Amino acid sequence: MKKTTKLLCGLLGVGLCLAGCATVSPIKNKDTELVFNGNSAVMINDSYLYYGNSFADYSSFSNDSDYKNAAKLSYLARLEAGATLSAKDGDYSPKGVNRVSSDVVVHEKSFMFALGDYIYYLSPNRKKFENEEGKLVQQYGYSTLFRSKLNGDKRKELFTTSAEVTQIEVLKYDNKYYLVMLAGSDLIRFELGSKVKRQTLATDVTSVALPETYQKNKVGSTLDWNGNIYYTKALKDEDNSSVSGTSIKKLSIAGGEETEVGGGQGQTIALVGRKGDVVFYTYNEETYKNDTNENRRFSTNSSDRFSSSAVSNMYQVYNDNVLGYIYTANSSTVYQTTAGETGTLTLNYENASVSDYKILFVTGRTIYLSTTNAIYTADVSEVFAGNGSVANCKALVKMADGSIYSGNRYAFDGTYLYYYAKLQEVEKENEDESDESEEEVVDEHYYMYRTKVGTNADDEPKTPYELLSLVENSERHTK
């Protein structure tokens, strides 16, 4: 029966294959725990990389034909990329890039992980939803959660949201794995296993504080947490219009009734971050924190104030224990130690301040940050030891101006950093200046590259990057 199924897939075409038949050779995931490397790729067994072949901008989609055209390049790919690639050089696609699924998998809201022999990923929604005027319209900003076997078999749509996903994490508690997402104002939980069970935990949610998904290659990342989810809802009373404010709720991820743990009349509160079991929240443009393991109510007392500004984009700095935090406040990058020392963090490269950067992630005491032409690392050990507010950067990789994708789409496996960038210009072999033949077509797609952790681009004879995607131009394929 299995052979017949495979034969039918070959006869009926790729579309049917992707709905339920293996597309690549089977492999066995040796890791019994969650495998999460970031939002754009998953490394299995330190050998097989699953990733989006190119980045897709779903905001440019106007109909399903646009989705299908994007999927020709932005599919779920697999490459045996544990070490040396079979590539002409770093500017050419390697041999052995395989298509696992034709779903668009890397985009502004992409999320990807593996558990057991399944890979899970978000794809832009293709279903039509009713708008305010009652018309059915495309909503590509909504998401569809898929999973399939690592060989592409048993691909299944698990859920399609009816609003945009603003937070999503995978959490382990009491030996069970859960995916939790905030889609619009619905807080939804999926219990992961041979069968995926979905439950809406709460509705009319205005903010939520979830622990970060465990990533074994990030120093300070952990599976440990107290099992409680915290979220906010607006206070309402249909019989009394003067009622306003926020209620802070607590709910066990395993289920049960919600408990009110803070907020009140006239208090507009938003949860803005969570590191471990410490929850950060804003009130009156100031930020407060609550160690939820102390089982006390959320307050706006001065003793709980963390910052006199509203903060966002929080990262934890770690070295055996938590050293402090890095975050954004008033459009600046700020550091704050556990002792309360704080200041504006300056990141320098070659004696000049790095500007227009985006922090990708922090592991231990090292920041990874990106501009559109370089990716840097910065060790903030001295800053958190009280020795000034300047950290010097090292360039991992440099590329042509405007080449590197400006959003936060990356993956990190402890050995390599994976990122998206445009193709770099290469000199053609035996190029003759008098040759007026047709120039290479400009390719504006963002493809996946990797650079090795610890590399110093300034010490290398050639910029140390490797192209991983199968690009559109066949002249850039390794023959």
Salt bridges, closest charged atoms under 4 A:
ASP31 OD2 - LYS216 NZ 3.14
GLU33 OE2 - LYS172 NZ 2.79
ASP64 OD2 - ARG126 NH2 2.74
ASP89 OD2 - LYS462 NZ 3.91
ASP91 OD2 - LYS462 NZ 3.79
ASP103 OD2 - ARG155 NE 2.80
ASP117 OD2 - LYS28 NZ 2.99
GLU157 OE2 - LYS127 NZ 2.96
GLU164 OE1 - LYS109 NZ 3.47
GLU191 OE2 - LYS176 NZ 3.70
GLU212 OE2 - LYS275 NZ 2.22
GLU258 OE2 - LYS249 NZ 3.84
GLU260 OE1 - ARG297 NH1 3.05
ASP277 OD1 - ARG274 NH2 2.84
GLU286 OE1 - ARG305 NE 3.19
GLU294 OE1 - ARG296 NE 2.85
ASP304 OD1 - ARG296 NH2 2.99
GLU429 OE2 - LYS88 NZ 2.82
GLU440 OE2 - ARG476 NE 3.51
ASP443 OD1 - HIS445 ND1 2.71
GLU444 OE1 - LYS422 NZ 2.63
ASP458 OD1 - LYS398 NZ 2.59
GLU466 OE1 - ARG450 NE 2.68
GLU472 OE1 - HIS445 ND1 3.70
